[in-house]
């Protein structure tokens, strides 16, 4: 009987270990704005990697809807005044990891580079969780509904 118990404990530990390694590699499956640890990590990563273009307070660059002379749009805000919350988590993740051009097409002119070589998947989800945590409750609810409709 004790051998069976040891086997069950060992198997359980192995499964837990594999799950932890997998989660650390892939990160969460969505940007959970209610996860305080993820949001705190995202705040730090956002400050280091995103704020220089999208603003310390997620305000974006001035005239973000008007193309510059080079045909590129300024960095949009990620607060409730922007369009970030109009896109589901999966789309936001893809844009962040692979760059806007990878999602919008190779002819799309953008300054948004891909962060997949710079940030881990978990760091990307953390940034998105931080951004979402700053939205008003009504916007968060609308965005959650958008995510539910994408599944």
C-alpha positions in Angstrom: 0.0 0.0 0.0 2.8 2.5 0.9 4.4 1.8 -2.5 1.2 2.9 -4.2 1.0 6.0 -2.1 4.6 6.9 -3.0 3.8 6.3 -6.7 0.7 8.5 -6.5 2.7 11.3 -4.7 5.6 11.0 -7.2 3.2 11.1 -10.2 1.3 14.1 -8.7 4.6 16.0 -8.2 5.7 15.2 -11.7 2.5 16.4 -13.2 2.6 19.6 -11.1 6.2 20.2 -12.2 5.4 19.7 -15.9 2.5 22.1 -15.5 4.6 24.7 -13.9 7.3 24.4 -16.5 4.7 24.6 -19.3 3.0 27.7 -17.7 6.3 29.4 -17.3 7.1 28.9 -20.9 3.7 29.8 -22.3 2.3 32.1 -19.6 -1.3 32.6 -18.9 -3.9 32.1 -21.6 -5.2 35.6 -21.3 -4.4 39.0 -19.8 -5.9 38.7 -16.3 -6.4 42.2 -15.0 -7.5 40.8 -11.7 -4.2 39.0 -11.1 -2.2 41.5 -8.9 1.1 39.8 -9.4 0.7 39.7 -13.2 -0.4 43.4 -13.2 2.6 44.4 -11.1 4.9 42.6 -13.4 3.2 44.2 -16.4 3.5 47.7 -14.9 7.3 47.3 -14.7 7.6 45.8 -18.2 5.4 48.5 -19.6 7.5 51.2 -18.1 10.7 49.7 -19.5 9.4 48.7 -23.0 6.2 50.5 -23.9 5.9 53.9 -22.1 8.4 55.7 -24.3 6.0 55.4 -27.3 2.6 54.8 -25.7 3.0 57.2 -22.8 3.7 56.8 -19.1 -0.1 57.1 -18.4 -1.1 55.0 -21.5 -2.0 58.3 -23.3 -0.3 57.6 -26.6 1.3 60.2 -28.9 -0.5 63.4 -30.0 -2.6 63.2 -33.1 -2.4 59.4 -33.0 -5.1 59.0 -35.7 -3.3 61.2 -38.3 -0.6 59.7 -40.4 2.7 61.5 -40.3 4.6 62.5 -43.5 6.3 59.1 -43.6 2.8 57.4 -43.8 3.0 56.0 -40.3 0.6 56.5 -37.5 1.8 57.8 -34.1 1.6 55.4 -31.2 -2.0 55.1 -30.0 -3.2 55.4 -26.4 -3.8 52.2 -24.5 -6.2 53.9 -22.1 -10.0 54.0 -22.6 -9.6 56.8 -25.2 -7.8 54.5 -27.6 -8.9 51.5 -29.6 -6.9 48.8 -27.7 -9.9 47.6 -25.8 -11.7 47.0 -29.1 -9.5 44.0 -29.8 -9.6 40.6 -28.0 -6.6 39.5 -25.9 -5.4 37.0 -28.6 -5.1 39.8 -31.2 -3.3 42.1 -28.8 -0.9 39.4 -27.9 -0.2 38.7 -31.6 0.4 42.3 -32.3 2.8 42.7 -29.4 4.7 39.5 -30.0 4.9 39.6 -33.8 4.4 43.3 -34.5 1.6 45.2 -36.2 2.7 44.4 -39.7 2.6 40.7 -39.0 -1.1 41.0 -38.2 -2.1 43.9 -40.5 -0.1 42.8 -43.5 3.4 43.5 -44.7 2.4 46.8 -46.5 1.1 48.3 -43.2 3.5 51.1 -42.2 4.2 51.1 -38.5 6.8 51.9 -35.9 5.5 49.0 -33.7 8.2 46.4 -33.7 7.8 42.8 -32.6 8.6 42.1 -29.0 8.7 38.3 -29.3 12.5 38.3 -29.2 12.6 40.8 -26.3 9.8 39.7 -24.0 8.6 36.3 -22.9 5.0 35.3 -23.5 4.3 35.8 -19.7 5.8 39.3 -19.9 3.5 40.2 -22.9 0.4 38.9 -21.0 1.6 40.8 -18.0 1.8 44.1 -20.0 -1.7 43.5 -21.4 -3.0 42.7 -17.9 -1.5 46.0 -16.6 -3.1 48.0 -19.5 -6.5 46.4 -18.9 -6.3 47.0 -15.2 -6.2 50.7 -15.9 -9.4 50.8 -17.9 -12.7 51.8 -16.2 -14.9 48.9 -15.1 -17.4 49.4 -17.9 -14.6 49.1 -20.5 -13.2 46.0 -18.8 -16.7 44.4 -18.9 -17.1 45.2 -22.6 -13.6 43.8 -23.3 -14.3 40.6 -21.3 -17.5 40.1 -23.4 -15.4 40.6 -26.6 -13.0 37.9 -25.4 -15.9 35.5 -24.6 -17.2 36.0 -28.1 -13.9 35.2 -29.7 -13.7 31.7 -28.1 
